[in-house]
Amino acid sequence: MIEGGRLATVVVSREALEAAQKPEKAYYLTEAVVYYVNEIQRVGVYHARELAAGVMQAYHADYYLAQVNNGGHSQFIGNTDVAMLATTCGDALAGLKAMGASAQHQILQEMMAWVQAHPEEAARQTGFGDCAAALDALDKRFYEAERQQPMTQLAARWIANWPELRAVARDQFSSEIERLAQLNPHLAQRRIWHSVQQIKFQMTDRLQITVAAACGAVAPEPELKLAIFAGSMMTLEGQQCMAFGVKTDKGSRLCAVGEAGGRLYDYGPRSRGGLGASDGGARLSSVGADTIQNFSRIAEQTLAAEAIDLLLRKSGLDPAVKITALRVSDDWAAWCAVAGQTSMMVATHGDRADLIGSDAQGANTVTRAEIERHAAEATAGRNSMRAPESSAT
């Protein structure tokens, strides 16, 4: 239930709770809490401040532990958004105090004091290369504190005694998360906002839209973008460039991304050494920067993300889709949205959006007025995520 604006239930699997009774398996329960937070935010679109205070304290304490274990306090600072550092540390401190990790609590307090006293040096921390000497000293103390009294064991004992903790069978976990999601009074609007943002990101982020357009430019048949993987410097057609792994409906690909645009290549076979050595196979397509920018411009002008999300919902399809950019002109664009095993082509215009040649069931056209109403629902969902303003006194 919702109490005081917060979801007052924390769900974990019964197996995790029982396993954590053994000190060497305490991490089963701390990981279960992290999984719960990720799932309830994904499925229920709850803001962190709408979850039980203790669960966010445990979540951020575990994040602090993981970051420091992996790359020290320097990495913890570098991997935490500056705007979120105070909140993250505040939650972690409260969690460390509640679980009785006094040594780690003291160390984190000292780290926060160092950040406040050295903001410019703190901003340069990444966990790699030159780490601040003061942070290295804190790392050594932290690792010794962990040897003496591991946080995870303390956290598991603390969590196991939460009155809000609810243990369920593993096969009941998903249905329980959905039940709790339905308690969110803003759920419908927030789900629209979330899915619209995911589509919009694919249409406006430079890397995403470049890959989407390069896939769509393959002739004679476009390839459908399904996933983008990590990038690195590679040699393609004898030139050094930043290239990213791509999965399409036709297989594994490489996409070179630069100021001039994007080029899609077959992933192999590879050659090494010698004139014209290449990390990729044959070039499949190329698309210029002007075309890429035009796709993003038309996406914004035609409310393409909102239009596609609306058509998906009217067709009974999952709005979590992968977008390929097919064609663009001065006032319209064609996109392919892949939802599960179904693909649908949508043309977005200034006054409407049309569903073209799809086997999906539902409306084939939505008007600008309908799209704008859907956009207003997404905006309401976004606004509901914002913290209420304090009333003037």
MARGUDREN-585187 format. One record per residue (C-alpha): x, y, z negated. Coordinates in pm, whole numbers, plus 50000, padded with zeros to 5 digits. Each point is the difference from the previous one (the first is absolute). Layout:
XYZ/...
***
This chain:
500005000050000/500935036950029/500755016749667/501085036149975/500605001550374/502284969449992/499504964050108/500144982049667/500824965150128/503344985050104/499804966950183/502794974250022/500054963250080/499594976449708/503024980750126/502225030949966/498785007349649/500584964349884/503414997050166/501205032249834/499724983849658/503474986350075/502655027849979/501764988350315/496735003950194/498975033849858/500405015250345/496944980450119/497805023749799/501835032650081/499894991050369/496294992149968/499375034949862/501945015850287/498004979050247/496755010449833/500875037150030/500924996350368/496844980450080/497545021849809/501445030850166/499884983950344/496554984049973/498315024049760/501865031550109/500375011049639/502395028049912/502634991249740/498365023749749/496774979850035/501644967949876/500584990649638/502855020749859/501854969449873/500014982850337/501715029650170/502505002049715/500874963250048/500085004550379/502455028949989/502114984149727/500384969450225/500855022750295/502675017249788/501484966349903/500044987250359/501615031450139/502735002149737/500784962950029/500315003750376/501975032450032/500275017449665/498395032149880/501295017050314/497784977750215/497065004549763/500255037850045/500634997850374/497124976250071/497465019049792/498345029250172/501065032549832/496385009849949/499314966849827/503154997049787/498555016949692/496794979250014/501884967750066/502435006349715/497225011349766/498074967850061/503144978749968/500975016949673/496564993949853/500174963750110/503484995049859/498905014449666/496854978849989/501884967750075/502795007949751/502885004550246/501615027249791/503484998950156/498675002350357/497625027649886/502925020549869/501984994950320/497125011450221/499525030949785/503665008650048/499714994650375/497055024250017/501975026049804/502904995650244/497705004950300/498595032049852/503505013249929/501444989950340/497185003250259/502295004350303/502174970049913/496884979849922/498615007850345/503094984150158/499634966649821/499314969650219/501544970649815/502714997750267/503405016450028/500865026649744/497714995749701/500125024849714/502364988949723/497375007749737/497604975950171/502644973050026/500445002749623/496254996549950/500004969450226/502564982349781/498005007349686/496804988650170/501474966750112/501314993949650/496575008349854/498464975050243/502414973249885/499095006949640/496225003150044/498534995150351/497205023950088/497994973650186/499564978149693/498945030049791/497615011350274/498384965750032/499284998449626/498535035050010/497844993250307/498694966949865/498425018949709/498225026550206/496275000249914/499245009550361/501844969750142/497804974850184/501514966950114/498274981550282/500754969350208/502245007750295/497254992250252/497685025049828/502465028950003/499015014950338/496274999649924/500655016149662/502045027750164/497155006250245/497515001249713/502105026349824/500415018850328/496235003450026/499995019149671/501825028850168/497335026450066/502065014150289/500864966550156/498215003550337/501405034650077/503484990949878/500094968850216/499135021250302/502695025249908/502594972849949/499374982250330/499785032950194/503365010449855/501574966950104/498805004850358/500965036950008/503504991649878/500484976950298/498945028050236/502025028849854/503134985549836/502835003750252/501284964349974/496544984450000/498655019250299/503224995450198/499844962249963/496245000250064/500475019650323/502974979050115/497944968249953/497095015550187/502255010150291/501024964250087/498914991550356/498074983850149/498344991149668/500585019549677/501284981549696/498135004349672/502015012049700/499574977349699/502895009549767/503105022149974/503064988249812/503185016049868/502225019650234/503765002050054/502535013750246/500214977450305/501445000050350/497294999150266/500895004050367/503495009849895/498865028649773/499985002549621/496525007549868/497724994549702/497844969950073/497244983249802/498734964650008/496464997450134/497494971850016/497465001350280/497394975750127/502644988450250/502834993649752/503035016449837/501225033150139/502405028849931/498995036350030/502635027150038/498775032449844/501615034050064/499375036350076/499344992050367/497304974349920/499894962349970/501054969050195/498724964849941/502244969750062/499674962749989/501734988049684/502494976750170/502094983250113/502845020049848/503465006150140/503075011049811/503225015950122/500835010450352/498685027150228/496325007949947/499704977849695/496515002349853/498164990549683/496764995550193/498594985250317/498275016350295/498365033949970/496224996550005/498895036449991/501005035649927/497945029649884/501015036649975/499815023249702/497355021850170/497664970350043/500554989249640/499235035049871/496945001450222/498614968249843/500335015349651/498455032850116/496984983050154/499644977549694/499615030649781/497755019250241/497614971050058/500064987049639/501164967250149/500764983149667/496575008149861/498334989750327/501754966350015/499304993049633/496315007950054/499744977850310/501724971649816/497555002349712/497025001750234/501334969050177/500404981149673/503804998150036/502725004549741/501175036550019/503564989249911/501315000650358/503195003350200/499915027650262/501505000150349/499965032250205/498964991650357/499315031450205/499775037249939/498925030650196/499465036549914/496714993649818/499594962849928/501984969149905/499534962450011/501054978049710/499944963149918/499174989949643/500834964549890/497864987649710/500904964449907/499474979150313/497885026750171/501245028950210/497935029450113/500815028850234/498725034349905/500025031950204/499865031349786/498675032150154/499245034149857/496254992749980/499924962149940/501854967249974/499214969850217/500594963249931/501144984650329/500064963650109/499914984449653/498304968449883/499255017049667/496345003949914/498665034649916/499795035650124/501895007750323/500055037949951/500145023749705/499395037150043/502175028249871/497345007749739/500134964249872/503795000649996/500055032749807/497594985849741/502294970049962/502985023549964/498105018449724/499534966949816/503754993750024/500725035049871/497664994549706/501854967749922/503345018150010/498735028249780/498694975449741/503574987749952/501165034149884/500305007749630/497125021849876/501075035849941/500155011449641/497235023849915/501025035349909/499985008749634/
***
